[in-house]
Amino acid sequence: MVTFDGRAPGTPAGAWTADPRFRDLPALALRRTGRTVVVAAHPDDETLGAGGILAELADGGHPAEVVVVSDGSASHPGSPTLTPEALVEVRSAEVREAVRVLSPASPVTLLGHPDGGLREARVEVEADLRTLLADGPPVDQLVAPWRGDGHRDHRIVGEICATLADELGCALVAYPLWLWHWATPDDPRVPWDRLRVVDLADRSVVRKHRAVAAHATQVTALSSDPLDAPTLHPAFLRTFDRDVEVVVTQEAARPTLTGEFFDATYGRHEDPWGYTDRWYEERKRALTLAALPGTRYGRVLEVGCGIGVLTAQLAERADDLLAVDVSTAAVERARERVPGVRVEVADIASRVPEGLFDLVVLSEVGYYLDRPTLARVLGELRAQLAPGGTLLACHWRHPVAAYPLSGDDVHRLLRRTTDLTLLAEHRETDLLLDVYADDPRSVAERTGLA
């Protein structure tokens, strides 16, 4: 039975987070550049369902636009304290304050359609949203209520946004709200195969918590009269107190990429990823080398060496370096660049090179593997890390349609499965860089400074 009584606790938040499927949800490659529009059916949907996304985009320098479709007038029918007209004014102020907390530079548009009557106003809602989305730069990402959420207003807005996303050719990210209330983890209507998570920084979690509180009419009583009770039960609100934002995508699982894919890529371009001439690549290599806790390593394994640009710099800090790549063409070019280094063709999806390594570098390669394969490979690399050894992972964060996983997905899986100590983490809009070690000491501790 689908119910929307927010005053009832609904399914406990812990029932979801305790489910193994929830703990292992893949990460979404959120588009962190370009134009993003977050659409809410009601004032507060933008905070409950996408508040963390708003905060993340704001911190990345690309604040989203926020559009609220309904006026929020029906949240307290019969209230002796606030008339529907007064509720519209109060809730308008609340949503503006909540968005200010999450993303100060985000503009807020209130379309003002009747709360609870979006089905009857569907033509007008679609026309308003189409006009708004067509005004300005192309929309790269549309964040909207999930069509399967059960609530009529959410379904209508979700269906309209799905249609418009198809028309505009932009990415659609859908957020469920009431699913967490009326469903249980074993409900067949839960789209486990399409659920994804957006990892949130601590500051995003804190700001989302503050933004929820800004919707005071929904989370606190207007008066002691039962008709003025908060519309959202504290137990229901705990569902949204997470370090991830959970969304629904249309993504289908993609298989591990093969050597043929990369050989074809290198066949078209001498340096397809711009290793030798892009400042982004040069800067990333500098970050990678600076993040290593040791000045020198014994045996080093570089997975996915490409044409050997990073390989040449790693060789200066290694006694014995083995660089591998799945592409024969890339290996041939790397051998020319670093003639004194062992460079071999190897597909780690089939077999991880044998031996113990003091340092493993996994740079821009993890997302070429499907999730089960990556999990197995990470386990095998851990088993072949020498006592006290270090593992460095660095990956691009922007979406790439051809890749089975996102950079966020790779680092999330590594973080959730490894027993190594996280020594360093670097997070920015373009990339993630994490350093793990079997030796938990910091650089200062290793060198006697602390």
Secondary structure, 3 states (H helix, E strand, C coil): CCCCCCCCCCCCHHHHHCCHHHHCCCECCCCCCCCEEEEECCCCHHHHHHHHHHHHHHHCCCCCEEEEEECCCCCCCCCCCCCHHHHHHHHHHHHHHHHHHHCCCCCEEEEEECCCCCCCCHHHHHHHHHHHHHCCCCCCEEEEECHHHCCHHHHHHHHHHHHHHHHHCCEEEEECCCHHHHCCCCCCCCCHHHEEEEECCHHHHHHHHHHHHHCHHHHCCCCCCHHHCCCCCHHHHHHHCCCEEEEECCCCCCCCCCHHHHHHHHHHCCCCCCCCCCHHHHHHHHHHHHHCCCCCEEEEEEECCCCCHHHHHHHCCEEEEEEEECCHHHHHHHHHHCCCCEEEECCCCCCCCCCCEEEEEEECCHHHCCHHHHHHHHHHHHHCEEEEEEEEEEEECCCCCCCCCCHHHHHHHHHHHCCCEEEEEEECCCEEEEEEECCCCCHHHHCCCC
